[in-house]
Amino acid sequence: MTTGLASAHVAGIVHRDLKPGNVMLLPDGTVKVLDFGLAKIPDISLTKSHATLGTIRYVAPEQIRGDRVDGRADLWAIGVMLYEMLAGTPPFRGEHEVSILHAVLHEEPPRISRVNPDLPLAFDELIGALLQKDPEGRYQSAEALLTDIVALKRGAALTHKPPFWSRTARHRHVRRAVIPLARTGC
């Protein structure tokens, strides 16, 4: 799926409605992205401006706010779908569309490893990076995401790290700094 999205994004096409119903898994394991009906093509607006587009549960925060949307909105939707697949529950919940929109804009989902303790902690980093509220903190391209998915499969470290300050306090990884004590000549 990420290679297909990468090709679309390079061409300037943003899907804007990625959801499980628009993704098909073929018998050979190939994933196909379907229904580009809400896609945004450069310099052509297929919908009225500032409209919230897509299926609410998968819409990126910038879509909700009516901000500029690029391929990172599709990567957000991939993060939501991965979370759902691995946790068995959506990351942002609510009884009504408004409460889901509020959750997307203002709440942080529980770490995926807390919901599914069988997952390696690297999934926290991968999904956490995809679900950054600020698109600047997310993966910047489908190719970068694909690189980290391959690294995850190999058990290697992920290359993308979301900015420290874009993470909430309960999601920050604080590393202890080891400062060597200066030796004095005494």
VMD Tcl script that builds the backbone (N, CA, C; Angstrom):
set m [mol new atoms 558]
animate dup $m
set s [atomselect $m all]
$s set {name element resname resid chain x y z} {
  {N N MET 1 A 0.830 -1.182 0.000}
  {CA C MET 1 A 0.000 0.000 0.000}
  {C C MET 1 A 0.878 1.249 0.000}
  {N N THR 2 A 1.976 1.221 0.765}
  {CA C THR 2 A 2.803 2.427 0.843}
  {C C THR 2 A 3.493 2.728 -0.480}
  {N N THR 3 A 3.833 1.703 -1.279}
  {CA C THR 3 A 4.471 1.987 -2.565}
  {C C THR 3 A 3.475 2.629 -3.528}
  {N N GLY 4 A 2.227 2.181 -3.510}
  {CA C GLY 4 A 1.190 2.803 -4.339}
  {C C GLY 4 A 0.933 4.243 -3.924}
  {N N LEU 5 A 0.872 4.465 -2.615}
  {CA C LEU 5 A 0.684 5.832 -2.126}
  {C C LEU 5 A 1.890 6.693 -2.466}
  {N N ALA 6 A 3.072 6.132 -2.356}
  {CA C ALA 6 A 4.276 6.888 -2.688}
  {C C ALA 6 A 4.195 7.376 -4.130}
  {N N SER 7 A 3.779 6.511 -5.037}
  {CA C SER 7 A 3.652 6.905 -6.446}
  {C C SER 7 A 2.608 8.003 -6.611}
  {N N ALA 8 A 1.475 7.863 -5.929}
  {CA C ALA 8 A 0.429 8.887 -6.013}
  {C C ALA 8 A 0.937 10.212 -5.448}
  {N N HIS 9 A 1.616 10.154 -4.303}
  {CA C HIS 9 A 2.106 11.385 -3.673}
  {C C HIS 9 A 3.151 12.084 -4.538}
  {N N VAL 10 A 4.033 11.310 -5.174}
  {CA C VAL 10 A 5.034 11.911 -6.067}
  {C C VAL 10 A 4.341 12.652 -7.210}
  {N N ALA 11 A 3.207 12.118 -7.655}
  {CA C ALA 11 A 2.443 12.766 -8.720}
  {C C ALA 11 A 1.587 13.915 -8.186}
  {N N GLY 12 A 1.645 14.155 -6.872}
  {CA C GLY 12 A 0.875 15.244 -6.284}
  {C C GLY 12 A -0.553 14.873 -5.939}
  {N N ILE 13 A -0.864 13.589 -5.933}
  {CA C ILE 13 A -2.223 13.132 -5.644}
  {C C ILE 13 A -2.297 12.672 -4.189}
  {N N VAL 14 A -3.242 13.223 -3.446}
  {CA C VAL 14 A -3.483 12.847 -2.057}
  {C C VAL 14 A -4.852 12.172 -2.008}
  {N N HIS 15 A -4.919 10.976 -1.459}
  {CA C HIS 15 A -6.161 10.200 -1.444}
  {C C HIS 15 A -7.235 10.881 -0.605}
  {N N ARG 16 A -6.953 11.259 0.614}
  {CA C ARG 16 A -7.802 11.973 1.564}
  {C C ARG 16 A -8.977 11.159 2.107}
  {N N ASP 17 A -9.105 9.887 1.759}
  {CA C ASP 17 A -10.170 9.065 2.340}
  {C C ASP 17 A -9.707 7.619 2.500}
  {N N LEU 18 A -8.474 7.440 2.967}
  {CA C LEU 18 A -7.997 6.079 3.217}
  {C C LEU 18 A -8.721 5.522 4.428}
  {N N LYS 19 A -9.215 4.320 4.281}
  {CA C LYS 19 A -9.922 3.608 5.349}
  {C C LYS 19 A -9.946 2.142 4.942}
  {N N PRO 20 A -10.278 1.244 5.849}
  {CA C PRO 20 A -10.273 -0.183 5.497}
  {C C PRO 20 A -11.119 -0.508 4.264}
  {N N GLY 21 A -12.230 0.185 4.062}
  {CA C GLY 21 A -13.081 -0.064 2.902}
  {C C GLY 21 A -12.459 0.337 1.580}
  {N N ASN 22 A -11.377 1.117 1.629}
  {CA C ASN 22 A -10.691 1.551 0.418}
  {C C ASN 22 A -9.344 0.868 0.233}
  {N N VAL 23 A -9.153 -0.224 0.952}
  {CA C VAL 23 A -7.920 -0.991 0.853}
  {C C VAL 23 A -8.301 -2.453 0.617}
  {N N MET 24 A -7.670 -3.064 -0.379}
  {CA C MET 24 A -7.966 -4.462 -0.689}
  {C C MET 24 A -6.693 -5.294 -0.557}
  {N N LEU 25 A -6.807 -6.391 0.172}
  {CA C LEU 25 A -5.707 -7.341 0.311}
  {C C LEU 25 A -5.947 -8.479 -0.670}
  {N N LEU 26 A -5.028 -8.644 -1.598}
  {CA C LEU 26 A -5.147 -9.695 -2.608}
  {C C LEU 26 A -4.584 -11.011 -2.062}
  {N N PRO 27 A -4.965 -12.148 -2.649}
  {CA C PRO 27 A -4.490 -13.453 -2.159}
  {C C PRO 27 A -2.965 -13.584 -2.102}
  {N N ASP 28 A -2.243 -12.866 -2.974}
  {CA C ASP 28 A -0.774 -12.970 -2.967}
  {C C ASP 28 A -0.122 -12.044 -1.935}
  {N N GLY 29 A -0.944 -11.331 -1.129}
  {CA C GLY 29 A -0.415 -10.436 -0.105}
  {C C GLY 29 A -0.261 -8.998 -0.560}
  {N N THR 30 A -0.512 -8.735 -1.818}
  {CA C THR 30 A -0.438 -7.377 -2.343}
  {C C THR 30 A -1.605 -6.559 -1.787}
  {N N VAL 31 A -1.314 -5.322 -1.426}
  {CA C VAL 31 A -2.345 -4.414 -0.926}
  {C C VAL 31 A -2.608 -3.365 -1.996}
  {N N LYS 32 A -3.869 -3.183 -2.344}
  {CA C LYS 32 A -4.263 -2.197 -3.353}
  {C C LYS 32 A -5.092 -1.100 -2.703}
  {N N VAL 33 A -4.824 0.140 -3.087}
  {CA C VAL 33 A -5.598 1.284 -2.630}
  {C C VAL 33 A -6.689 1.549 -3.662}
  {N N LEU 34 A -7.925 1.681 -3.199}
  {CA C LEU 34 A -9.076 1.865 -4.073}
  {C C LEU 34 A -9.721 3.232 -3.862}
  {N N ASP 35 A -10.618 3.593 -4.737}
  {CA C ASP 35 A -11.508 4.742 -4.617}
  {C C ASP 35 A -10.796 6.052 -4.332}
  {N N PHE 36 A -10.253 6.629 -5.381}
  {CA C PHE 36 A -9.618 7.932 -5.271}
  {C C PHE 36 A -10.630 9.048 -5.516}
  {N N GLY 37 A -11.888 8.816 -5.169}
  {CA C GLY 37 A -12.963 9.772 -5.420}
  {C C GLY 37 A -12.802 11.113 -4.724}
  {N N LEU 38 A -12.150 11.147 -3.561}
  {CA C LEU 38 A -11.930 12.402 -2.853}
  {C C LEU 38 A -10.504 12.905 -3.016}
  {N N ALA 39 A -9.777 12.297 -3.941}
  {CA C ALA 39 A -8.367 12.657 -4.118}
  {C C ALA 39 A -8.219 14.113 -4.504}
  {N N LYS 40 A -7.143 14.705 -4.031}
  {CA C LYS 40 A -6.819 16.078 -4.379}
  {C C LYS 40 A -5.648 16.041 -5.346}
  {N N ILE 41 A -5.860 16.658 -6.478}
  {CA C ILE 41 A -4.851 16.734 -7.517}
  {C C ILE 41 A -4.305 18.157 -7.510}
  {N N PRO 42 A -3.016 18.330 -7.732}
  {CA C PRO 42 A -2.454 19.687 -7.680}
  {C C PRO 42 A -3.193 20.666 -8.583}
  {N N ASP 43 A -3.467 21.847 -8.030}
  {CA C ASP 43 A -4.092 22.951 -8.768}
  {C C ASP 43 A -5.513 22.666 -9.234}
  {N N ILE 44 A -6.101 21.565 -8.789}
  {CA C ILE 44 A -7.485 21.277 -9.148}
  {C C ILE 44 A -8.210 20.921 -7.857}
  {N N SER 45 A -9.265 21.627 -7.535}
  {CA C SER 45 A -10.028 21.308 -6.337}
  {C C SER 45 A -11.270 20.543 -6.748}
  {N N LEU 46 A -11.397 19.332 -6.240}
  {CA C LEU 46 A -12.551 18.512 -6.580}
  {C C LEU 46 A -13.712 18.736 -5.621}
  {N N THR 47 A -13.490 19.512 -4.582}
  {CA C THR 47 A -14.535 19.785 -3.605}
  {C C THR 47 A -14.469 21.242 -3.219}
  {N N LYS 48 A -15.504 21.710 -2.515}
  {CA C LYS 48 A -15.465 23.106 -2.080}
  {C C LYS 48 A -14.349 23.303 -1.064}
  {N N SER 49 A -13.833 24.498 -1.000}
  {CA C SER 49 A -12.687 24.750 -0.120}
  {C C SER 49 A -13.108 24.708 1.339}
  {N N HIS 50 A -12.175 24.309 2.181}
  {CA C HIS 50 A -12.332 24.224 3.630}
  {C C HIS 50 A -13.381 23.193 4.062}
  {N N ALA 51 A -13.713 22.240 3.233}
  {CA C ALA 51 A -14.649 21.192 3.631}
  {C C ALA 51 A -13.885 20.081 4.330}
  {N N THR 52 A -14.487 19.515 5.387}
  {CA C THR 52 A -13.890 18.357 6.035}
  {C C THR 52 A -14.193 17.163 5.152}
  {N N LEU 53 A -13.142 16.458 4.760}
  {CA C LEU 53 A -13.314 15.388 3.793}
  {C C LEU 53 A -12.983 14.043 4.400}
  {N N GLY 54 A -13.512 13.005 3.821}
  {CA C GLY 54 A -13.143 11.664 4.227}
  {C C GLY 54 A -14.038 11.122 5.325}
  {N N THR 55 A -13.702 9.932 5.739}
  {CA C THR 55 A -14.431 9.247 6.800}
  {C C THR 55 A -13.861 9.728 8.130}
  {N N ILE 56 A -14.720 10.236 8.995}
  {CA C ILE 56 A -14.315 10.948 10.208}
  {C C ILE 56 A -13.256 10.218 11.018}
  {N N ARG 57 A -13.394 8.941 11.229}
  {CA C ARG 57 A -12.461 8.198 12.081}
  {C C ARG 57 A -11.025 8.213 11.532}
  {N N TYR 58 A -10.849 8.454 10.232}
  {CA C TYR 58 A -9.533 8.381 9.587}
  {C C TYR 58 A -9.006 9.731 9.113}
  {N N VAL 59 A -9.730 10.794 9.391}
  {CA C VAL 59 A -9.366 12.123 8.919}
  {C C VAL 59 A -8.271 12.717 9.805}
  {N N ALA 60 A -7.248 13.250 9.167}
  {CA C ALA 60 A -6.120 13.862 9.875}
  {C C ALA 60 A -6.531 15.200 10.490}
  {N N PRO 61 A -5.850 15.600 11.565}
  {CA C PRO 61 A -6.191 16.870 12.214}
  {C C PRO 61 A -6.192 18.071 11.269}
  {N N GLU 62 A -5.238 18.117 10.339}
  {CA C GLU 62 A -5.191 19.261 9.428}
  {C C GLU 62 A -6.396 19.297 8.494}
  {N N GLN 63 A -6.971 18.142 8.177}
  {CA C GLN 63 A -8.191 18.117 7.370}
  {C C GLN 63 A -9.352 18.696 8.172}
  {N N ILE 64 A -9.423 18.341 9.439}
  {CA C ILE 64 A -10.491 18.841 10.304}
  {C C ILE 64 A -10.402 20.362 10.431}
  {N N ARG 65 A -9.182 20.871 10.590}
  {CA C ARG 65 A -8.983 22.311 10.757}
  {C C ARG 65 A -9.134 23.084 9.450}
  {N N GLY 66 A -9.185 22.387 8.321}
  {CA C GLY 66 A -9.281 23.060 7.031}
  {C C GLY 66 A -7.947 23.591 6.548}
  {N N ASP 67 A -6.842 23.065 7.112}
  {CA C ASP 67 A -5.507 23.474 6.703}
  {C C ASP 67 A -5.117 22.795 5.391}
  {N N ARG 68 A -3.978 23.182 4.876}
  {CA C ARG 68 A -3.419 22.558 3.668}
  {C C ARG 68 A -3.199 21.072 3.931}
  {N N VAL 69 A -3.588 20.240 2.982}
  {CA C VAL 69 A -3.474 18.785 3.122}
  {C C VAL 69 A -2.512 18.261 2.070}
  {N N ASP 70 A -1.593 17.380 2.511}
  {CA C ASP 70 A -0.689 16.721 1.583}
  {C C ASP 70 A -0.641 15.236 1.926}
  {N N GLY 71 A 0.315 14.529 1.388}
  {CA C GLY 71 A 0.409 13.086 1.577}
  {C C GLY 71 A 0.496 12.643 3.022}
  {N N ARG 72 A 0.920 13.532 3.915}
  {CA C ARG 72 A 1.016 13.168 5.329}
  {C C ARG 72 A -0.355 12.895 5.942}
  {N N ALA 73 A -1.425 13.445 5.358}
  {CA C ALA 73 A -2.782 13.130 5.822}
  {C C ALA 73 A -3.101 11.660 5.526}
  {N N ASP 74 A -2.645 11.158 4.389}
  {CA C ASP 74 A -2.826 9.738 4.072}
  {C C ASP 74 A -2.024 8.866 5.037}
  {N N LEU 75 A -0.842 9.333 5.436}
  {CA C LEU 75 A -0.023 8.568 6.375}
  {C C LEU 75 A -0.683 8.523 7.750}
  {N N TRP 76 A -1.362 9.590 8.127}
  {CA C TRP 76 A -2.152 9.596 9.365}
  {C C TRP 76 A -3.188 8.463 9.301}
  {N N ALA 77 A -3.910 8.371 8.188}
  {CA C ALA 77 A -4.946 7.339 8.034}
  {C C ALA 77 A -4.343 5.938 8.123}
  {N N ILE 78 A -3.144 5.759 7.576}
  {CA C ILE 78 A -2.465 4.464 7.707}
  {C C ILE 78 A -2.201 4.177 9.184}
  {N N GLY 79 A -1.785 5.194 9.930}
  {CA C GLY 79 A -1.558 5.028 11.364}
  {C C GLY 79 A -2.816 4.609 12.104}
  {N N VAL 80 A -3.936 5.211 11.755}
  {CA C VAL 80 A -5.216 4.849 12.381}
  {C C VAL 80 A -5.562 3.395 12.050}
  {N N MET 81 A -5.393 3.016 10.784}
  {CA C MET 81 A -5.711 1.634 10.386}
  {C C MET 81 A -4.786 0.626 11.064}
  {N N LEU 82 A -3.490 0.925 11.134}
  {CA C LEU 82 A -2.553 0.025 11.819}
  {C C LEU 82 A -2.927 -0.127 13.287}
  {N N TYR 83 A -3.256 0.977 13.927}
  {CA C TYR 83 A -3.657 0.937 15.327}
  {C C TYR 83 A -4.873 0.025 15.495}
  {N N GLU 84 A -5.875 0.224 14.657}
  {CA C GLU 84 A -7.090 -0.608 14.729}
  {C C GLU 84 A -6.778 -2.087 14.532}
  {N N MET 85 A -5.936 -2.387 13.551}
  {CA C MET 85 A -5.605 -3.792 13.274}
  {C C MET 85 A -4.869 -4.434 14.440}
  {N N LEU 86 A -3.955 -3.702 15.048}
  {CA C LEU 86 A -3.109 -4.267 16.101}
  {C C LEU 86 A -3.741 -4.205 17.483}
  {N N ALA 87 A -4.632 -3.243 17.705}
  {CA C ALA 87 A -5.253 -3.074 19.017}
  {C C ALA 87 A -6.663 -3.658 19.075}
  {N N GLY 88 A -7.288 -3.793 17.923}
  {CA C GLY 88 A -8.669 -4.272 17.911}
  {C C GLY 88 A -9.666 -3.193 18.287}
  {N N THR 89 A -9.199 -1.956 18.345}
  {CA C THR 89 A -10.049 -0.819 18.686}
  {C C THR 89 A -9.476 0.429 18.016}
  {N N PRO 90 A -10.308 1.383 17.649}
  {CA C PRO 90 A -9.769 2.605 17.035}
  {C C PRO 90 A -9.012 3.446 18.057}
  {N N PRO 91 A -8.034 4.221 17.597}
  {CA C PRO 91 A -7.273 5.058 18.525}
  {C C PRO 91 A -8.082 6.243 19.069}
  {N N PHE 92 A -9.023 6.727 18.288}
  {CA C PHE 92 A -9.829 7.882 18.688}
  {C C PHE 92 A -11.288 7.458 18.662}
  {N N ARG 93 A -11.919 7.504 19.827}
  {CA C ARG 93 A -13.280 6.996 19.937}
  {C C ARG 93 A -14.243 8.080 20.401}
  {N N GLY 94 A -15.488 7.830 20.140}
  {CA C GLY 94 A -16.558 8.702 20.595}
  {C C GLY 94 A -17.879 8.161 20.092}
  {N N GLU 95 A -18.941 8.569 20.765}
  {CA C GLU 95 A -20.270 8.101 20.367}
  {C C GLU 95 A -20.793 8.829 19.131}
  {N N HIS 96 A -20.321 10.037 18.941}
  {CA C HIS 96 A -20.807 10.862 17.833}
  {C C HIS 96 A -19.615 11.404 17.048}
  {N N GLU 97 A -19.878 11.844 15.822}
  {CA C GLU 97 A -18.802 12.372 14.984}
  {C C GLU 97 A -18.068 13.520 15.657}
  {N N VAL 98 A -18.788 14.397 16.341}
  {CA C VAL 98 A -18.159 15.546 16.994}
  {C C VAL 98 A -17.183 15.082 18.069}
  {N N SER 99 A -17.545 14.057 18.835}
  {CA C SER 99 A -16.632 13.583 19.887}
  {C C SER 99 A -15.406 12.894 19.277}
  {N N ILE 100 A -15.565 12.243 18.146}
  {CA C ILE 100 A -14.411 11.648 17.463}
  {C C ILE 100 A -13.498 12.762 16.937}
  {N N LEU 101 A -14.071 13.786 16.332}
  {CA C LEU 101 A -13.292 14.922 15.847}
  {C C LEU 101 A -12.524 15.581 16.996}
  {N N HIS 102 A -13.179 15.746 18.129}
  {CA C HIS 102 A -12.523 16.330 19.303}
  {C C HIS 102 A -11.357 15.448 19.740}
  {N N ALA 103 A -11.565 14.150 19.780}
  {CA C ALA 103 A -10.500 13.221 20.188}
  {C C ALA 103 A -9.315 13.296 19.232}
  {N N VAL 104 A -9.582 13.352 17.936}
  {CA C VAL 104 A -8.502 13.445 16.951}
  {C C VAL 104 A -7.686 14.717 17.180}
  {N N LEU 105 A -8.359 15.810 17.476}
  {CA C LEU 105 A -7.665 17.086 17.648}
  {C C LEU 105 A -6.973 17.246 19.000}
  {N N HIS 106 A -7.525 16.633 20.063}
  {CA C HIS 106 A -7.066 16.984 21.406}
  {C C HIS 106 A -6.621 15.831 22.299}
  {N N GLU 107 A -6.839 14.607 21.904}
  {CA C GLU 107 A -6.503 13.485 22.782}
  {C C GLU 107 A -5.399 12.629 22.171}
  {N N GLU 108 A -4.709 11.907 23.035}
  {CA C GLU 108 A -3.686 10.956 22.608}
  {C C GLU 108 A -4.204 9.547 22.889}
  {N N PRO 109 A -4.094 8.650 21.929}
  {CA C PRO 109 A -4.526 7.274 22.192}
  {C C PRO 109 A -3.527 6.572 23.108}
  {N N PRO 110 A -3.961 5.525 23.800}
  {CA C PRO 110 A -2.995 4.751 24.587}
  {C C PRO 110 A -1.945 4.155 23.657}
  {N N ARG 111 A -0.728 4.021 24.176}
  {CA C ARG 111 A 0.322 3.377 23.385}
  {C C ARG 111 A -0.175 2.012 22.933}
  {N N ILE 112 A 0.172 1.638 21.737}
  {CA C ILE 112 A -0.273 0.363 21.176}
  {C C ILE 112 A 0.254 -0.811 22.011}
  {N N SER 113 A 1.440 -0.686 22.602}
  {CA C SER 113 A 1.996 -1.777 23.403}
  {C C SER 113 A 1.249 -1.952 24.725}
  {N N ARG 114 A 0.541 -0.927 25.161}
  {CA C ARG 114 A -0.279 -1.066 26.369}
  {C C ARG 114 A -1.577 -1.796 26.048}
  {N N VAL 115 A -2.086 -1.576 24.854}
  {CA C VAL 115 A -3.325 -2.214 24.435}
  {C C VAL 115 A -3.050 -3.650 23.992}
  {N N ASN 116 A -1.925 -3.861 23.332}
  {CA C ASN 116 A -1.527 -5.186 22.852}
  {C C ASN 116 A -0.090 -5.448 23.310}
  {N N PRO 117 A 0.083 -5.987 24.536}
  {CA C PRO 117 A 1.423 -6.169 25.096}
  {C C PRO 117 A 2.302 -7.155 24.333}
  {N N ASP 118 A 1.743 -7.899 23.386}
  {CA C ASP 118 A 2.538 -8.835 22.595}
  {C C ASP 118 A 3.381 -8.135 21.532}
  {N N LEU 119 A 3.136 -6.861 21.304}
  {CA C LEU 119 A 3.854 -6.127 20.264}
  {C C LEU 119 A 5.175 -5.581 20.786}
  {N N PRO 120 A 6.203 -5.593 19.937}
  {CA C PRO 120 A 7.471 -4.951 20.316}
  {C C PRO 120 A 7.258 -3.449 20.508}
  {N N LEU 121 A 8.054 -2.831 21.363}
  {CA C LEU 121 A 7.926 -1.404 21.644}
  {C C LEU 121 A 8.160 -0.541 20.409}
  {N N ALA 122 A 8.838 -1.075 19.407}
  {CA C ALA 122 A 9.067 -0.300 18.177}
  {C C ALA 122 A 7.749 0.092 17.511}
  {N N PHE 123 A 6.694 -0.694 17.735}
  {CA C PHE 123 A 5.389 -0.332 17.175}
  {C C PHE 123 A 4.866 0.956 17.805}
  {N N ASP 124 A 5.211 1.213 19.079}
  {CA C ASP 124 A 4.830 2.484 19.705}
  {C C ASP 124 A 5.421 3.643 18.922}
  {N N GLU 125 A 6.690 3.501 18.554}
  {CA C GLU 125 A 7.372 4.573 17.815}
  {C C GLU 125 A 6.777 4.750 16.419}
  {N N LEU 126 A 6.574 3.645 15.715}
  {CA C LEU 126 A 6.060 3.710 14.345}
  {C C LEU 126 A 4.667 4.327 14.315}
  {N N ILE 127 A 3.765 3.788 15.111}
  {CA C ILE 127 A 2.385 4.286 15.105}
  {C C ILE 127 A 2.317 5.669 15.737}
  {N N GLY 128 A 3.126 5.897 16.782}
  {CA C GLY 128 A 3.176 7.224 17.389}
  {C C GLY 128 A 3.617 8.287 16.398}
  {N N ALA 129 A 4.557 7.948 15.531}
  {CA C ALA 129 A 5.019 8.898 14.510}
  {C C ALA 129 A 3.928 9.153 13.469}
  {N N LEU 130 A 3.174 8.133 13.123}
  {CA C LEU 130 A 2.097 8.301 12.145}
  {C C LEU 130 A 0.950 9.136 12.710}
  {N N LEU 131 A 0.743 9.068 14.025}
  {CA C LEU 131 A -0.391 9.757 14.646}
  {C C LEU 131 A 0.008 11.072 15.323}
  {N N GLN 132 A 1.072 11.688 14.857}
  {CA C GLN 132 A 1.442 13.016 15.350}
  {C C GLN 132 A 0.395 14.013 14.871}
  {N N LYS 133 A -0.084 14.835 15.769}
  {CA C LYS 133 A -1.119 15.824 15.414}
  {C C LYS 133 A -0.572 16.858 14.419}
  {N N ASP 134 A 0.693 17.221 14.582}
  {CA C ASP 134 A 1.332 18.170 13.671}
  {C C ASP 134 A 1.960 17.372 12.530}
  {N N PRO 135 A 1.566 17.639 11.291}
  {CA C PRO 135 A 2.122 16.876 10.164}
  {C C PRO 135 A 3.645 16.949 10.073}
  {N N GLU 136 A 4.250 18.007 10.604}
  {CA C GLU 136 A 5.714 18.123 10.572}
  {C C GLU 136 A 6.380 17.036 11.411}
  {N N GLY 137 A 5.691 16.516 12.413}
  {CA C GLY 137 A 6.242 15.467 13.259}
  {C C GLY 137 A 6.031 14.067 12.721}
  {N N ARG 138 A 5.170 13.927 11.718}
  {CA C ARG 138 A 4.882 12.633 11.114}
  {C C ARG 138 A 5.956 12.239 10.119}
  {N N TYR 139 A 5.842 11.017 9.629}
  {CA C TYR 139 A 6.660 10.641 8.483}
  {C C TYR 139 A 6.370 11.648 7.389}
  {N N GLN 140 A 7.407 12.054 6.683}
  {CA C GLN 140 A 7.244 13.067 5.654}
  {C C GLN 140 A 6.900 12.485 4.294}
  {N N SER 141 A 7.030 11.167 4.157}
  {CA C SER 141 A 6.700 10.527 2.886}
  {C C SER 141 A 6.383 9.055 3.110}
  {N N ALA 142 A 5.681 8.480 2.160}
  {CA C ALA 142 A 5.382 7.047 2.216}
  {C C ALA 142 A 6.675 6.237 2.097}
  {N N GLU 143 A 7.659 6.768 1.365}
  {CA C GLU 143 A 8.942 6.059 1.243}
  {C C GLU 143 A 9.637 5.951 2.600}
  {N N ALA 144 A 9.606 7.034 3.386}
  {CA C ALA 144 A 10.224 7.018 4.714}
  {C C ALA 144 A 9.512 6.019 5.624}
  {N N LEU 145 A 8.198 5.955 5.515}
  {CA C LEU 145 A 7.436 4.968 6.295}
  {C C LEU 145 A 7.815 3.557 5.874}
  {N N LEU 146 A 7.902 3.324 4.588}
  {CA C LEU 146 A 8.269 2.001 4.081}
  {C C LEU 146 A 9.649 1.583 4.584}
  {N N THR 147 A 10.592 2.512 4.622}
  {CA C THR 147 A 11.933 2.230 5.144}
  {C C THR 147 A 11.851 1.722 6.581}
  {N N ASP 148 A 11.026 2.382 7.405}
  {CA C ASP 148 A 10.905 1.966 8.799}
  {C C ASP 148 A 10.113 0.672 8.954}
  {N N ILE 149 A 9.171 0.408 8.076}
  {CA C ILE 149 A 8.444 -0.869 8.136}
  {C C ILE 149 A 9.410 -2.016 7.850}
  {N N VAL 150 A 10.284 -1.830 6.862}
  {CA C VAL 150 A 11.302 -2.837 6.548}
  {C C VAL 150 A 12.241 -3.011 7.740}
  {N N ALA 151 A 12.648 -1.907 8.367}
  {CA C ALA 151 A 13.522 -1.969 9.545}
  {C C ALA 151 A 12.827 -2.711 10.683}
  {N N LEU 152 A 11.553 -2.448 10.871}
  {CA C LEU 152 A 10.777 -3.111 11.924}
  {C C LEU 152 A 10.736 -4.617 11.699}
  {N N LYS 153 A 10.534 -5.022 10.453}
  {CA C LYS 153 A 10.511 -6.458 10.121}
  {C C LYS 153 A 11.857 -7.113 10.415}
  {N N ARG 154 A 12.948 -6.372 10.201}
  {CA C ARG 154 A 14.298 -6.907 10.440}
  {C C ARG 154 A 14.703 -6.821 11.902}
  {N N GLY 155 A 13.934 -6.094 12.700}
  {CA C GLY 155 A 14.306 -5.899 14.099}
  {C C GLY 155 A 15.302 -4.774 14.289}
  {N N ALA 156 A 15.486 -3.961 13.265}
  {CA C ALA 156 A 16.433 -2.841 13.326}
  {C C ALA 156 A 15.742 -1.607 13.907}
  {N N ALA 157 A 16.534 -0.624 14.273}
  {CA C ALA 157 A 16.007 0.625 14.816}
  {C C ALA 157 A 15.293 1.418 13.722}
  {N N LEU 158 A 14.263 2.127 14.118}
  {CA C LEU 158 A 13.540 2.984 13.184}
  {C C LEU 158 A 14.336 4.265 12.951}
  {N N THR 159 A 14.215 4.809 11.755}
  {CA C THR 159 A 14.961 6.024 11.425}
  {C C THR 159 A 14.195 7.285 11.806}
  {N N HIS 160 A 12.868 7.238 11.761}
  {CA C HIS 160 A 12.067 8.432 12.053}
  {C C HIS 160 A 11.803 8.530 13.548}
  {N N LYS 161 A 12.086 9.687 14.086}
  {CA C LYS 161 A 11.770 9.982 15.485}
  {C C LYS 161 A 10.942 11.255 15.501}
  {N N PRO 162 A 9.712 11.187 16.034}
  {CA C PRO 162 A 8.921 12.418 16.099}
  {C C PRO 162 A 9.593 13.432 17.021}
  {N N PRO 163 A 9.405 14.716 16.772}
  {CA C PRO 163 A 10.019 15.732 17.628}
  {C C PRO 163 A 9.599 15.541 19.078}
  {N N PHE 164 A 10.545 15.712 19.999}
  {CA C PHE 164 A 10.297 15.501 21.422}
  {C C PHE 164 A 9.117 16.332 21.916}
  {N N TRP 165 A 9.083 17.611 21.546}
  {CA C TRP 165 A 8.055 18.485 22.097}
  {C C TRP 165 A 6.703 18.281 21.461}
  {N N SER 166 A 6.614 17.534 20.368}
  {CA C SER 166 A 5.303 17.285 19.778}
  {C C SER 166 A 4.613 16.114 20.460}
  {N N ARG 167 A 5.354 15.390 21.297}
  {CA C ARG 167 A 4.764 14.275 22.025}
  {C C ARG 167 A 4.243 14.768 23.368}
  {N N THR 168 A 3.162 14.187 23.839}
  {CA C THR 168 A 2.647 14.557 25.148}
  {C C THR 168 A 3.579 14.008 26.219}
  {N N ALA 169 A 3.458 14.527 27.419}
  {CA C ALA 169 A 4.349 14.122 28.509}
  {C C ALA 169 A 4.327 12.613 28.727}
  {N N ARG 170 A 3.165 11.982 28.623}
  {CA C ARG 170 A 3.131 10.538 28.885}
  {C C ARG 170 A 3.681 9.720 27.726}
  {N N HIS 171 A 3.936 10.346 26.582}
  {CA C HIS 171 A 4.486 9.631 25.434}
  {C C HIS 171 A 5.960 9.949 25.176}
  {N N ARG 172 A 6.536 10.822 25.976}
  {CA C ARG 172 A 7.934 11.187 25.759}
  {C C ARG 172 A 8.852 10.113 26.302}
  {N N HIS 173 A 9.890 9.867 25.571}
  {CA C HIS 173 A 10.942 8.957 26.024}
  {C C HIS 173 A 12.082 9.836 26.535}
  {N N VAL 174 A 12.306 9.813 27.806}
  {CA C VAL 174 A 13.359 10.633 28.375}
  {C C VAL 174 A 14.558 9.735 28.629}
  {N N ARG 175 A 15.664 10.111 28.035}
  {CA C ARG 175 A 16.887 9.338 28.211}
  {C C ARG 175 A 17.745 10.021 29.255}
  {N N ARG 176 A 18.364 9.229 30.094}
  {CA C ARG 176 A 19.269 9.800 31.091}
  {C C ARG 176 A 20.556 10.227 30.400}
  {N N ALA 177 A 20.955 11.412 30.685}
  {CA C ALA 177 A 22.218 11.908 30.132}
  {C C ALA 177 A 23.335 11.541 31.097}
  {N N VAL 178 A 24.365 10.986 30.591}
  {CA C VAL 178 A 25.526 10.662 31.400}
  {C C VAL 178 A 26.560 11.747 31.152}
  {N N ILE 179 A 26.829 12.505 32.175}
  {CA C ILE 179 A 27.780 13.610 32.058}
  {C C ILE 179 A 29.016 13.221 32.850}
  {N N PRO 180 A 30.129 13.053 32.174}
  {CA C PRO 180 A 31.347 12.687 32.900}
  {C C PRO 180 A 31.761 13.831 33.821}
  {N N LEU 181 A 32.143 13.462 35.003}
  {CA C LEU 181 A 32.598 14.469 35.957}
  {C C LEU 181 A 33.985 14.934 35.548}
  {N N ALA 182 A 34.178 16.228 35.585}
  {CA C ALA 182 A 35.488 16.785 35.228}
  {C C ALA 182 A 36.498 16.404 36.302}
  {N N ARG 183 A 37.613 15.970 35.860}
  {CA C ARG 183 A 38.672 15.612 36.823}
  {C C ARG 183 A 39.434 16.868 37.196}
  {N N THR 184 A 39.647 16.967 38.438}
  {CA C THR 184 A 40.444 18.105 38.900}
  {C C THR 184 A 41.825 17.608 39.278}
  {N N GLY 185 A 42.743 18.426 39.259}
  {CA C GLY 185 A 44.112 18.043 39.561}
  {C C GLY 185 A 44.368 17.911 41.064}
  {N N CYS 186 A 43.328 17.962 41.886}
  {CA C CYS 186 A 43.518 17.902 43.343}
  {C C CYS 186 A 43.785 16.514 43.844}
}
mol reanalyze $m
mol bondsrecalc $m
mol representation Tube
mol addrep $m
